[in-house]
């Protein structure tokens, strides 16, 4: 290892986490596409208030050269993942590094050594910090900014990661949907026919005032509909509540839908406005005069012209009935009427053929690809 590169182990204290997160500002200083995450929100992920730490441990490292922080990485052992998947994996996440192979090698060595000492057998990532959060390395689609809660990285990260022996475990797809070119009226008729063919099912939007009681139903659908998916880990009640508390101020009514058969929840759609558009000028900080340009979006007086479909799923016995299409169409209609003109559906597993076909049927096309890597320890 190059002696000019020093690896510093950090705790999850507020000061150490802030130092850890500030590394990204060095990496992306001149990158026109990067959108700084809102620091006051991202910092919550590293605190004990995050119920992830009821079943996970995390270690942070910084790479320094010539007195400057030039890279970072986290190691995460999620016991729920390992128990669910029958795995002995350590996730690596929050990886950032200047284009310096010695620095990146030192970072991966640090997480590899920690994983070995923890008795694990492979590294898997990037996970920031799990598959229920932001994950994947961008490997295609470097010509635009990321949408809300999706990752972004320079192109040179690919050779940095692959130089350390990492190989593809799974690709995640992002679809672009141009609402100006899809026939919404025809799709509305299709949605109506789906509802007519399924008179025992009801579709309704989730509203802020009903979110608390609906979370139980959302959790039931999520932990049932996705249980066969690669990388799936059931979310605990506390994790659902934690995520909801972070997202509730950002919800736009009409973009979240539940499908129900009587009292049983059977399908769920979650879409959000792409807040990365108004957040970009803030550079991750609310305490700036530029906050006044963001407030109209926060209070719902204005809406970004793009949305992101985060989750769309149906319990297995209710699939092949068109429920996914019906909920997606309803959400797109609400968005279009609010001034939304494009949407991203992400992320979709590369081998989830059924969901890809649903999105392609309404005009979606793959325009970005993210990769989860793995390597034996």
BELVENRA-V402742 format. One record per residue. N is the residue number from 1. RES is the residue in three letters. SS is DSSP state (@ for helix, = for strand, . for the rest). NEAR is the number of other ideal C-beta (glycine too) atoms within 8 Angstrom. D_LAST is the distance of its C-alpha to the last C-alpha in whole Angstrom. Layout:
n,res,ss,near,d_last
N,RES,SS,NEAR,D_LAST
N,RES,SS,NEAR,D_LAST
This chain:
n,res,ss,near,d_last
1,UNK,.,7,18
2,UNK,.,6,21
3,UNK,.,4,23
4,UNK,.,7,25
5,UNK,=,14,22
6,UNK,=,7,22
7,UNK,=,12,19
8,UNK,=,8,21
9,UNK,=,8,20
10,UNK,=,12,22
11,UNK,.,6,23
12,UNK,.,10,25
13,UNK,.,7,28
14,UNK,@,6,30
15,UNK,@,6,31
16,UNK,@,11,27
17,UNK,@,13,26
18,UNK,@,10,29
19,UNK,@,11,28
20,UNK,@,14,24
21,UNK,@,11,26
22,UNK,@,9,29
23,UNK,@,14,26
24,UNK,@,10,27
25,UNK,@,9,30
26,UNK,@,11,30
27,UNK,@,11,28
28,UNK,.,10,30
29,UNK,.,6,33
30,UNK,.,4,35
31,UNK,.,8,33
32,UNK,.,4,36
33,UNK,.,10,34
34,UNK,.,9,32
35,UNK,.,10,33
36,UNK,.,14,32
37,UNK,.,8,31
38,UNK,.,10,34
39,UNK,@,11,32
40,UNK,@,7,34
41,UNK,@,8,33
42,UNK,@,10,29
43,UNK,@,12,29
44,UNK,@,10,30
45,UNK,@,9,26
46,UNK,@,10,25
47,UNK,.,8,28
48,UNK,.,5,28
49,UNK,.,6,31
50,UNK,.,10,28
51,UNK,@,10,27
52,UNK,@,11,24
53,UNK,@,9,23
54,UNK,@,7,25
55,UNK,.,8,22
56,UNK,=,13,19
57,UNK,=,6,18
58,UNK,=,12,17
59,UNK,=,9,17
60,UNK,=,15,18
61,UNK,=,15,18
62,UNK,=,13,21
63,UNK,=,18,21
64,UNK,=,12,24
65,UNK,=,11,26
66,UNK,.,5,30
67,UNK,.,4,30
68,UNK,=,7,29
69,UNK,=,11,26
70,UNK,=,13,24
71,UNK,=,16,21
72,UNK,=,15,19
73,UNK,=,16,16
74,UNK,=,15,16
75,UNK,=,14,13
76,UNK,=,14,14
77,UNK,=,13,14
78,UNK,=,13,17
79,UNK,@,8,18
80,UNK,@,11,20
81,UNK,@,13,18
82,UNK,@,12,15
83,UNK,@,7,19
84,UNK,@,9,20
85,UNK,@,9,18
86,UNK,.,5,17
87,UNK,.,8,13
88,UNK,.,7,10
89,UNK,=,13,9
90,UNK,=,15,9
91,UNK,=,16,12
92,UNK,=,15,12
93,UNK,=,13,16
94,UNK,=,11,19
95,UNK,=,15,18
96,UNK,=,9,21
97,UNK,=,16,21
98,UNK,.,8,24
99,UNK,.,6,24
100,UNK,.,11,22
101,UNK,@,7,19
102,UNK,@,10,19
103,UNK,@,14,19
104,UNK,@,15,16
105,UNK,@,11,14
106,UNK,@,14,15
107,UNK,@,16,14
108,UNK,@,12,11
109,UNK,@,10,10
110,UNK,@,13,12
111,UNK,@,16,10
112,UNK,@,10,6
113,UNK,@,8,8
114,UNK,@,11,10
115,UNK,@,13,7
116,UNK,@,9,7
117,UNK,@,6,10
118,UNK,.,8,11
119,UNK,.,5,10
120,UNK,.,12,7
121,UNK,.,6,5
122,UNK,=,12,5
123,UNK,=,17,7
124,UNK,=,13,10
125,UNK,=,11,13
126,UNK,.,14,15
127,UNK,=,14,17
128,UNK,=,9,20
129,UNK,.,14,19
130,UNK,.,13,19
131,UNK,.,9,20
132,UNK,.,7,24
133,UNK,.,9,24
134,UNK,=,7,23
135,UNK,=,14,20
136,UNK,.,11,20
137,UNK,=,14,20
138,UNK,=,14,23
139,UNK,=,8,23
140,UNK,=,6,27
141,UNK,.,9,30
142,UNK,.,7,30
143,UNK,.,4,34
144,UNK,.,5,35
145,UNK,.,9,34
146,UNK,.,11,31
147,UNK,.,12,33
148,UNK,.,11,33
149,UNK,.,7,29
150,UNK,.,13,27
151,UNK,.,12,25
152,UNK,.,9,26
153,UNK,.,8,24
154,UNK,.,9,26
155,UNK,.,6,25
156,UNK,.,7,23
157,UNK,@,12,20
158,UNK,@,9,19
159,UNK,@,7,19
160,UNK,@,12,17
161,UNK,@,12,14
162,UNK,@,10,15
163,UNK,.,9,15
164,UNK,.,10,11
165,UNK,.,6,10
166,UNK,.,9,10
167,UNK,=,8,13
168,UNK,=,8,15
169,UNK,=,8,15
170,UNK,=,10,18
171,UNK,=,11,21
172,UNK,=,15,24
173,UNK,=,14,27
174,UNK,=,17,30
175,UNK,=,15,34
176,UNK,=,12,37
177,UNK,=,14,40
178,UNK,=,9,43
179,UNK,.,13,46
180,UNK,.,6,48
181,UNK,.,5,48
182,UNK,.,11,47
183,UNK,.,5,50
184,UNK,@,11,50
185,UNK,@,6,54
186,UNK,@,7,53
187,UNK,@,13,49
188,UNK,@,10,51
189,UNK,@,8,53
190,UNK,@,12,50
191,UNK,@,12,49
192,UNK,@,8,53
193,UNK,@,8,53
194,UNK,@,13,49
195,UNK,@,11,51
196,UNK,@,7,54
197,UNK,@,8,52
198,UNK,.,10,50
199,UNK,.,6,53
200,UNK,.,5,51
201,UNK,=,13,49
202,UNK,=,6,49
203,UNK,=,11,47
204,UNK,=,7,48
205,UNK,=,11,46
206,UNK,.,11,44
207,UNK,.,7,46
208,UNK,@,7,45
209,UNK,@,4,48
210,UNK,@,8,46
211,UNK,@,12,43
212,UNK,@,5,42
213,UNK,@,6,44
214,UNK,@,10,42
215,UNK,@,11,38
216,UNK,@,7,39
217,UNK,@,11,39
218,UNK,@,14,37
219,UNK,@,11,34
220,UNK,@,9,35
221,UNK,@,16,35
222,UNK,@,13,32
223,UNK,@,10,30
224,UNK,@,9,32
225,UNK,@,12,32
226,UNK,.,9,28
227,UNK,.,8,27
228,UNK,.,5,26
229,UNK,.,8,25
230,UNK,.,6,21
231,UNK,.,8,19
232,UNK,.,10,22
233,UNK,.,12,22
234,UNK,.,8,26
235,UNK,.,10,27
236,UNK,.,10,29
237,UNK,@,6,33
238,UNK,@,8,32
239,UNK,@,11,29
240,UNK,@,13,32
241,UNK,@,10,34
242,UNK,@,11,32
243,UNK,@,10,32
244,UNK,@,10,35
245,UNK,@,7,36
246,UNK,@,8,35
247,UNK,@,9,36
248,UNK,@,9,39
249,UNK,@,5,41
250,UNK,@,9,40
251,UNK,.,11,41
252,UNK,.,14,44
253,UNK,.,9,46
254,UNK,.,10,46
255,UNK,.,16,42
256,UNK,=,12,41
257,UNK,=,14,42
258,UNK,=,15,42
259,UNK,=,16,44
260,UNK,=,13,45
261,UNK,=,9,47
262,UNK,.,5,49
263,UNK,.,3,47
264,UNK,=,6,44
265,UNK,=,11,42
266,UNK,=,12,40
267,UNK,=,16,39
268,UNK,=,17,38
269,UNK,=,14,38
270,UNK,=,11,37
271,UNK,=,13,37
272,UNK,=,15,38
273,UNK,=,14,40
274,UNK,.,12,38
275,UNK,.,11,38
276,UNK,@,11,36
277,UNK,@,9,39
278,UNK,@,11,41
279,UNK,@,12,39
280,UNK,@,10,38
281,UNK,@,8,41
282,UNK,@,13,40
283,UNK,.,7,37
284,UNK,.,8,35
285,UNK,.,8,38
286,UNK,.,8,41
287,UNK,.,4,43
288,UNK,.,8,44
289,UNK,.,4,48
290,UNK,.,8,46
291,UNK,@,10,45
292,UNK,@,6,49
293,UNK,@,8,47
294,UNK,@,13,45
295,UNK,@,8,47
296,UNK,@,8,49
297,UNK,@,13,46
298,UNK,@,8,44
299,UNK,.,6,48
300,UNK,.,7,48
301,UNK,.,5,51
302,UNK,.,7,49
303,UNK,.,11,46
304,UNK,.,12,44
305,UNK,.,8,44
306,UNK,=,13,41
307,UNK,=,16,39
308,UNK,=,16,36
309,UNK,=,14,35
310,UNK,=,8,32
311,UNK,=,8,32
312,UNK,=,12,35
313,UNK,=,11,34
314,UNK,=,14,37
315,UNK,.,11,36
316,UNK,@,8,36
317,UNK,@,4,39
318,UNK,@,12,41
319,UNK,.,10,39
320,UNK,.,3,41
321,UNK,.,10,44
322,UNK,.,10,44
323,UNK,@,15,43
324,UNK,@,13,40
325,UNK,@,14,42
326,UNK,@,14,45
327,UNK,@,15,43
328,UNK,@,14,41
329,UNK,@,14,45
330,UNK,@,14,46
331,UNK,@,16,44
332,UNK,@,16,44
333,UNK,@,10,48
334,UNK,@,12,48
335,UNK,@,16,46
336,UNK,@,11,48
337,UNK,@,6,51
338,UNK,.,9,50
339,UNK,.,7,49
340,UNK,.,15,46
341,UNK,.,9,46
342,UNK,=,12,42
343,UNK,=,14,39
344,UNK,=,15,35
345,UNK,=,12,34
346,UNK,=,14,30
347,UNK,=,9,27
348,UNK,=,13,28
349,UNK,=,12,25
350,UNK,.,9,26
351,UNK,.,5,26
352,UNK,.,9,29
353,UNK,@,6,32
354,UNK,@,7,34
355,UNK,@,11,34
356,UNK,@,11,33
357,UNK,@,8,37
358,UNK,@,12,38
359,UNK,@,13,38
360,UNK,@,10,39
361,UNK,@,7,42
362,UNK,.,13,43
363,UNK,.,9,42
364,UNK,.,10,38
365,UNK,=,7,37
366,UNK,=,9,33
367,UNK,=,7,33
368,UNK,=,11,29
369,UNK,=,13,26
370,UNK,=,16,23
371,UNK,=,12,19
372,UNK,=,17,16
373,UNK,=,15,13
374,UNK,=,12,10
375,UNK,=,10,6
376,UNK,=,5,4
377,UNK,.,10,0
